[in-house]
Amino acid sequence: MKTYYYVLASQRFLLEEEPMEEVLRERTRHYHEQEKEIDFWVVKQPAFLEAPQMAQVKAKCPQPAVAIISTNPQFITWLKLRLEYVITGEFQAPSESIADPLASLATVS
């Protein structure tokens, strides 16, 4: 089991109001230059919010939600400081209630 850290916000805030695409593109470029494996993912309507232990977190976040999930707690702390109006936390996966840490409930249209 691994620990995953997340920044959670409404899809509108994270993907439309904030310049996240630029931030993530720069982070990806930096990782490639350092020959470091990508350790963060953007997940629309993250399934981990359906786990019973996440009910309070889900209730606090406007829907539809988006999460940036990482195995790097420093990256999530940096995002929290940069973004301000987000929810942060962590969870263990895979587990009985969270089988796939990167699963999404979003449907592809």
N, C-alpha and C positions, 0 to 999 in steps of 0.2 A: 504494500500500500504506500502511496505517495501523498505528500501534502501539496495541495493546490491553493494558490492565493488568488483573490479576484478583486476587481474593481467593477462595481455594478451601478448602472444608471439607466435612465430611460433611453430608448433607441434615438429619440429626437435629440436629446441633449448630447449624447456621446457621439453620434454619427452625423448630425446635422449642424449643431451649434458649436461644437468644439472641432478644431483642426486635427482630429485623431489620425486621419489618413496620412498626413504629413509626418506626424510624430512616429507612427508605426513604420512608415517607409524608411525614415532615417534610422530607426532602431534596427530594422532588418539589414540595411546597408552596413551599419556598424558591425553587426554580428558576422556578416559575410567577410568583411575585411579582417576581422579577428579570427576567422575560421571557427566560429562558435556556433553550436547548434541552436536553432530557434527554440526558445522556451516560453513563448507566449502565443496566445490564440484569441481571436475575436469570435464570440459565440452569440448569435442572435437568439433570443428566447431560450436561455440556457435551461436544460432539463434538470440540472442539480437543484434548481429552486423548487422542484416538486417534491424533494425529499422532506419527510416530516420535520426534521430538525431545522429546515430552512424556512418554515412557514412565516416566522416573524420577519425575516429578511425580505421575503417576497412581498409581504404586506406593506413594507416601507417603501418599496420601489415602484414608481409609475410604470405601467405596462404599455406597450411591449418593452421588455427590458433587453439590455445588451450587457454582456460581461467580457472583460478582458481578463483572461485566466493565464496564470504563469506559475512555474515552479520556482521562480525567483522572487522572494519576498521584498528585496530591495527595489525591484522594478515597480512592484505594486505600490510600495510606499512612495516612490517618486511620482507615480501617476496620481496618487491621492493628493499629494502636496500641490501638484500642478493643476488638477481639475477641481478640487475643493468640494463641489456638490455631488459627491458619489458615496456609495456604500462600499466598504472594504470588509474582507473576511477571509476565512480559509476553511477548507474541508479536506477530508481524507477520502481517497478513492483508489482503486475500485473498492466499493463496500456493498453491503446488502441494500442500502437505500440509494446509493449513487454508483451505478454499475460503470458508466462511462463519463468521466469528468468533462469531456468536451462535447457531449451530446446536445443537440438542439431540438426544440419543439417547432421551430419555424418550418413552414412548408415552402418548397421551391415553386415559384410560378413561372 
